Amino acid sequence: MKSFAPLAVLVLMLLSGPALAHPGHAEGLLSGLGHPYSGLDHALAMLAVGLWAAQQHARDAIWKIPLAFVATMVAGGLLGQAGFPLPQFEAGIAASVLILGLLVAFSLRMPTPAGMAIVALFALLHGYAHGAEAPLGAGLAGFVAGFVLATASLHGIGTALGWAARNRAEVALRLGGVGVALAGAWMALG
């Protein structure tokens, strides 16, 4: 774990310099960092992506599935920021929580490219919401950097929990998926 500390410090330094150098960027970064954590829909979906990636048999899925989510989420964020019309995206986000929860609950395994495609579809919706809800006056670059870092951290938490549970507590992992799916169903009905 100590070997990652210098890399983490370097990444934070590189992100903080440009983000904090201009008015509005610090607010954008902080808003972006908080956005995925501030909504149960986003937090549960992003945790579930990590949990599900850890359940896959292919070793590359553990990083490719979350990476596909993050990359597509940025594209969705730019669409949302640009005002591109995407009807029913909130219903799609609720459905993503439900479906991701079911994928974890049933420990559904599939080829990595198929898993990447599924999460990319959901990421487009979540990114769209992030972009559409970006605070006015906040630096867009900082906001995007913030929600990317927050999303990656939620994926990392989910992946770590899923990896730890997949060999020792598979039942608990699947029950967590049931909980996420139930929350998604509640969101879809509400």
Stockholm file with secondary structure:
# STOCKHOLM 1.0

chainA/1-190         MKSFAPLAVLVLMLLSGPALAHPGHAEGLLSGLGHPYSGLDHALAMLAVGLWAAQQHARDAIWKIPLAFVATMVAGGLLGQAGFPLPQFEAGIAASVLILGLLVAFSLRMPTPAGMAIVALFALLHGYAHGAEAPLGAGLAGFVAGFVLATASLHGIGTALGWAARNRAEVALRLGGVGVALAGAWMALG
#=GR chainA/1-190 SS CGGGHHHHHHHHHHHHHHHHSSTTHHHHHHHHHHHHHHCHHHHHHHHHHHHHHHHCSSTTHHHHHHHHHHHHHHHHHHHHHTTCCCTTHHHHHHHHHHHHHHHHHTTCCCCHHHHHHHHHHHHHHHHHHHHHTCCTTSCHHHHHHHHHHHHHHHHHHHHHHHHHHHHHCHHHHHHHHHHHHHHHHHHHHC
#=GC SS_cons         CGGGHHHHHHHHHHHHHHHHSSTTHHHHHHHHHHHHHHCHHHHHHHHHHHHHHHHCSSTTHHHHHHHHHHHHHHHHHHHHHTTCCCTTHHHHHHHHHHHHHHHHHTTCCCCHHHHHHHHHHHHHHHHHHHHHTCCTTSCHHHHHHHHHHHHHHHHHHHHHHHHHHHHHCHHHHHHHHHHHHHHHHHHHHC
//
